[in-house]
Amino acid sequence: MKRTIVDFMKLSPLLLCLCLSLNLTAQRSVVDLNGRWTFAMDPIKIGEVNQWFDTSFHADGFDKVSVPHCFSTDPRYAFYTGTVWYFKKFKTTVPSGHRVWLKFDAIFYKAKVWVNGKRVVYHEGGYTPFETDITSLLQKDNILTVQVNNEWDTTTIPGAKTSVAYEPVNASQVYPWINYGGITRPVQLLIKPAVDISNAKIIADPDLVKGSATIQINTWVRNSAAEKITTQVGATVYQEKDTRQHLRFKPKQVTIPAGETVLVMLLATLPAKQVKLWSQDTPELYSTDISCGTDTFTTRFGIRKVEVRGTSLLLNGIAVKMAGCNRPLDYPGFGSMDPKAVLERDMLLIKRGSMELSRISHYAVSTDLLNKADELGLLIITEAGNWQMTPKQMNDSMMRQNYRSQMQEMITRDWNHPSVIAYSLGNEFQSQTEEGKAWVRDMRTFVRNIDSTRLITFASNRVQSSLVKKPEEEASQYVDFISTNIYGNYAKALQHIHELYPDKPVYISEFGWRADQVTSEEERIILFKKAMADFRQCSYVIGASVWTFNDYLSRFPGSAADGSRPWGLVTLDRKERPLYKVWQEEMSPAVIAMTGKEGNTATIRLTVRRDFPGYALNAYSLLCNGESFHVKYLKPGEFQEWTIRLKEGKANMALIKPGGYTILEKILE
């Protein structure tokens, strides 16, 4: 059963009222609260004192904005930091036997929410979702009021640092990116039966020998009714490309006391003939409809096995070594809102650049990004904060709780995405200290108690230090694979890490060069090729993620005079720099060469890299002067040759991935 989605912006006021008054007893529905809101700045913070949240307060004279909204990039309030208010009027009637949940996908950074003058929730964390039951407060005419504050300090995550001796500047002024404030992601009303499915986790475990897969569905059934309820939970799984191929789970009866949530587990085996594995080149997706009474919960998932074996990362039992990127959320006029057109263009550039194993961001990314990663076959390491937190901060119980809340919100939202293969516990903190080691040890346990199906890592800039002489002296001892940020002396740094942890893979979570700190783009290209030569000497390197895919704005000391940090393969407005094309060739899993030439014909050889990056080619094609050639299944080190006709003495070559993505273009002559 599909969810009903109602778009406020396309309805007249009369139809809107009628729509929200429908008796939706047969299904859950989603009401879109995006669009026109009223907005006000509150620089001296008088709004709460003067009760701007009260129903008698007249906010109609304030400015009008469109949510999602980033006030930091709105020309009327550009780069304002402080408190603001959002107001929204809407009509609704709660259908009989239903509850209404108010959901925000993200608000940066602190939010207080009132419905009809009653405060319903406080939330901290700028990139993770939250929701609350507002049923008892709803009337026919309603006022939703949201106070937002985008200030950072030494208690926010991310935020400023407490004073430390190792920082060359005043640490309280150090903040790595712009604190883009506002209701930056969608707002919805979720209208659901009183007995509903609050969440579900799909664990798909393939048997790589037999070809079958075990599907476990963990379903959280919530009873918001006033009395105990007995009902049944069932599910159907089907391939998205062929809904005829499906698996029905035997329904399970469950009794849920009033006001409680019960976990129900369904288990079944998908036969080999119905199993299609998800990978970077075959991103096969499944959907499941989970039913409980009149409620249906639908989610996507993939069947794949990700594991570490020795110094190798295995995807479905096959070793993979891949390029990747870091993508700061920043685009002119939009800040961190990530509009669909920008996201889709970026993800296509990332796929065409073979950036398929990415520690993509320092914070929780949008569901839209992960959906696209699922569809494109991109492997993602997600991260929920702890950017350079100090030992004092990592030891603070309230900071730890703040981090745990954001991490849990991210994990429980994202755990069905096959693209998410690992969780990062932070970036560039003092991992050689006792506080840093305790952080990784404790947060690893916390994360695994929520989701034990993903790998654990964190991005260290200490593990490569010569001051770390034993594995037990640094927190990477607790992770499944080492992630390290390296800026220069790559061979020496990687060798040191490997000597410390000879049985663990190494992922280069950051490397790169700022465009304004070299003499030319040609120098960046030379430095990049030298780095690649070092990476290829290290068989234990499983990935290398450029800092950064795109330029971004920052208040970090040393930013350019225009406020940017031009690290990107593309500029802030997404113009490709020359390095992007070179990156495509260097990070292609195969090389193309002309090995012989006679008259108007030539021999073309396609060789799969055996060093880095490296993985098998499956269902690729080679385009030569407009003619397409099928590439057979090739393992690293193997090759295939063709005799082709030249055009004006040249061969215009293109290597095409499954799905039609051109990852390498080259002219041979």
Secondary structure as UniProt FT lines:
FT   STRAND          4..7
FT   HELIX           8..10
FT   HELIX           13..20
FT   TURN            25..26
FT   STRAND          29..32
FT   STRAND          35..41
FT   TURN            43..44
FT   TURN            47..53
FT   TURN            55..56
FT   TURN            60..61
FT   STRAND          63..67
FT   TURN            71..73
FT   HELIX           75..77
FT   TURN            78..79
FT   STRAND          83..91
FT   TURN            96..97
FT   STRAND          98..104
FT   STRAND          110..115
FT   TURN            116..117
FT   STRAND          118..124
FT   STRAND          130..133
FT   HELIX           135..137
FT   STRAND          141..149
FT   TURN            154..155
FT   TURN            165..166
FT   HELIX           171..173
FT   STRAND          187..193
FT   STRAND          195..206
FT   TURN            208..210
FT   STRAND          213..223
FT   STRAND          229..239
FT   TURN            243..244
FT   STRAND          246..256
FT   TURN            258..259
FT   STRAND          261..270
FT   HELIX           272..274
FT   STRAND          286..292
FT   TURN            293..294
FT   STRAND          295..301
FT   STRAND          306..309
FT   TURN            310..311
FT   STRAND          312..315
FT   TURN            316..317
FT   STRAND          318..319
FT   STRAND          321..325
FT   TURN            332..334
FT   HELIX           340..352
FT   TURN            353..354
FT   STRAND          357..359
FT   HELIX           367..376
FT   STRAND          379..383
FT   HELIX           391..394
FT   HELIX           397..414
FT   TURN            415..416
FT   TURN            418..419
FT   STRAND          420..427
FT   TURN            431..432
FT   HELIX           434..450
FT   STRAND          455..460
FT   TURN            463..464
FT   TURN            466..467
FT   HELIX           471..473
FT   HELIX           475..478
FT   STRAND          482..485
FT   HELIX           490..500
FT   TURN            502..503
FT   STRAND          506..511
FT   HELIX           515..517
FT   HELIX           521..535
FT   TURN            536..537
FT   TURN            539..540
FT   STRAND          541..546
FT   STRAND          552..553
FT   TURN            557..558
FT   TURN            561..562
FT   STRAND          564..565
FT   TURN            572..573
FT   HELIX           578..586
FT   STRAND          590..598
FT   TURN            599..600
FT   STRAND          601..608
FT   STRAND          621..624
FT   TURN            625..626
FT   STRAND          627..630
FT   TURN            636..637
FT   STRAND          639..645
FT   TURN            648..649
FT   STRAND          650..657
FT   TURN            658..660
FT   STRAND          661..668
//
